[in-house]
């Protein structure tokens, strides 16, 4: 387990248990939203569904020796296809779970997942209303709230991670109304082809 999660081999079993619990606490928040548009009786609807990726974590410890016997992480059955498609030419994004668990803050974590989908281009452009929905930004947040509580802390957090050290963004505005933001564009270092970090 120590090798798998890349921690120091001289950790005591108690310390390793605490590292595992912290890791599991962090990845338990790896939930996501899927937005689907559909037409019913000539009317257009948009369904917003939240998915919890993991259903159970179990750590078995041999009590007399305090040795961790095994770690069991169970994915919700409905979403096993997500992992089955990772790294095998599938349509889903893979990312380093250990890197992800070090990201602090729900907005930074969501932005991390979004940006990783565009690692080959280094550019993410999102319609402003969709960006607010994807990050689940409260409706009463004004632009200054979003800058202070969402964008600034998220970028500060993501600047610690390659390829986001120079992550920047630009808000696109309507030509006739400069106060109205229509899109937000994120720019970061494009990963070389074939590099899967």
C-alpha positions in Angstrom: 0.0 0.0 0.0 2.9 2.4 0.8 4.3 2.0 -2.7 0.9 2.3 -4.3 0.1 5.6 -2.6 3.8 6.9 -2.8 4.4 7.6 0.9 7.6 7.1 2.9 8.3 3.5 3.7 9.3 4.3 7.3 5.8 5.3 8.3 4.3 3.4 11.2 1.1 1.5 10.7 -0.8 4.1 12.7 0.7 6.9 10.5 -0.2 5.0 7.3 -3.7 4.5 8.6 -4.0 8.3 9.1 -2.6 8.9 5.6 -5.2 6.5 4.1 -8.1 8.1 6.0 -7.0 11.5 4.8 -6.8 10.2 1.3 -10.2 8.6 1.4 -11.7 11.7 3.0 -10.4 13.8 0.1 -11.4 11.4 -2.8 -14.8 10.9 -1.3 -15.6 14.4 -2.5 -14.9 13.3 -6.1 -18.5 13.8 -7.1 -19.6 15.4 -10.3 -22.6 16.9 -12.2 -23.9 15.8 -15.6 -26.2 18.2 -17.5 -28.3 16.7 -20.2 -30.7 18.5 -22.5 -33.7 16.7 -23.9 -36.9 17.5 -25.7 -40.3 16.3 -24.4 -43.6 17.2 -26.1 -41.8 19.9 -28.1 -40.4 21.5 -24.9 -36.7 21.7 -24.2 -35.6 20.6 -20.7 -32.2 20.5 -19.0 -31.6 17.8 -16.4 -28.9 18.4 -13.7 -27.9 15.2 -12.0 -25.3 14.9 -9.3 -23.3 11.6 -9.1 -21.4 10.2 -6.2 -18.6 8.2 -7.7 -17.6 6.1 -4.7 -20.0 4.1 -2.5 -17.7 2.6 0.1 -14.2 2.6 1.6 -13.0 -0.1 3.9 -9.7 -0.5 5.6 -9.0 -3.8 7.4 -6.4 -3.7 10.2 -4.9 -6.8 12.0 -5.5 -5.6 15.6 -2.6 -7.3 17.4 0.1 -6.0 15.0 -1.8 -2.9 13.8 -0.9 -4.0 10.2 -3.2 -2.8 7.4 -4.3 -6.0 5.7 -6.2 -4.5 2.8 -7.9 -1.4 1.4 -11.2 -1.7 -0.4 -12.5 1.2 -2.4 -15.8 0.5 -4.1 -17.1 2.5 -7.1 -20.8 3.0 -7.5 -21.8 0.1 -9.9 -23.5 2.5 -12.4 -20.2 4.3 -13.0 -17.7 1.4 -13.4 -17.6 2.3 -17.1 -15.9 5.6 -16.1 -12.8 3.7 -14.8 -13.1 1.0 -17.5 -12.7 3.8 -20.1 -9.7 5.5 -18.5 -6.4 5.2 -20.3 -7.9 2.8 -22.9 -8.9 5.3 -25.6 -12.1 6.0 -23.7 -13.8 9.3 -23.7 -13.2 10.1 -20.0 -10.4 12.0 -18.4 -7.8 10.3 -16.2 -6.0 12.3 -13.6 -3.6 11.5 -10.8 -5.7 10.7 -7.8 -2.9 11.6 -5.4 -2.5 15.0 -7.1 -6.2 15.5 -7.0 -6.5 14.8 -3.2 -3.9 17.5 -2.6 -6.1 20.2 -4.2 -8.0 22.1 -1.5 -11.4 23.6 -2.0 -14.5 22.5 -3.9 -14.2 25.1 -6.6 -10.5 24.3 -7.2 -11.3 20.6 -7.3 -14.1 21.1 -9.9 -11.9 23.4 -12.0 -9.1 20.9 -11.8 -11.3 18.2 -13.3 -12.6 20.5 -16.0 -9.1 21.7 -17.0 -7.7 18.1 -17.1 -10.1 17.4 -19.9 -8.3 20.0 -22.0 -4.7 19.2 -21.1 -3.8 18.5 -24.8 -5.0 22.0 -25.9 -4.2 24.1 -22.8 -7.4 26.1 -23.4 -10.8 25.8 -21.8 -13.6 28.1 -22.9 -16.9 27.9 -21.1 -20.1 29.9 -21.4 -20.4 32.0 -18.2 -23.8 30.6 -17.1 -22.6 27.0 -17.6 -19.4 27.8 -15.7 -21.5 29.0 -12.7 -23.6 25.8 -12.9 -20.6 23.5 -13.2 -18.9 25.0 -10.2 -22.2 25.2 -8.3 -21.6 28.9 -7.6 -24.4 30.4 -5.5 -26.9 32.4 -7.5 -26.6 35.4 -5.3 -22.8 35.7 -5.9 -21.9 38.9 -7.7 -18.9 39.2 -10.0 -16.7 40.5 -7.1 -17.8 37.5 -4.9 -16.8 35.1 -7.7 -13.5 36.7 -8.2 -12.7 36.7 -4.4 -14.2 33.4 -3.3 -14.0 31.2 -6.4 -11.4 32.3 -9.0 -8.6 33.8 -7.0 -8.4 30.9 -4.4 -8.8 28.3 -7.1 -6.0 29.7 -9.2 -3.8 30.0 -6.2 -4.4 26.4 -5.4 -3.9 25.1 -8.9 -0.7 27.1 -9.5 1.0 24.5 -7.3 0.3 21.8 -9.9 1.9 21.1 -13.3 0.7 22.1 -16.0 -1.3 24.8 -14.2 1.7 26.9 -12.7 0.9 29.7 -15.2 -2.9 29.2 -15.3 -4.7 32.4 -16.2 -8.2 33.3 -17.3 -10.0 36.0 -19.3 -13.6 37.0 -19.1 -15.2 37.5 -22.5 -17.8 40.3 -22.6 -20.5 41.4 -25.0 -19.3 44.1 -27.4 -22.3 46.3 -26.8 -22.4 45.8 -23.0 -19.0 45.5 -21.4 -20.5 44.7 -18.0 -22.1 41.4 -19.3 -19.7 38.4 -19.2 -20.6 35.8 -21.8 -17.7 33.3 -21.5 -14.7 32.6 -19.4 -11.5 31.3 -21.0 -8.7 29.5 -19.1 -5.2 29.2 -20.4 -2.5 26.9 -19.2 0.5 24.9 -20.5 -0.4 22.4 -23.1 0.9 18.9 -22.3 3.1 17.3 -25.0 1.3 14.7 -27.1 1.3 11.3 -25.3 2.1 12.8 -21.9 -0.6 11.7 -19.5 -0.1 13.6 -16.4 
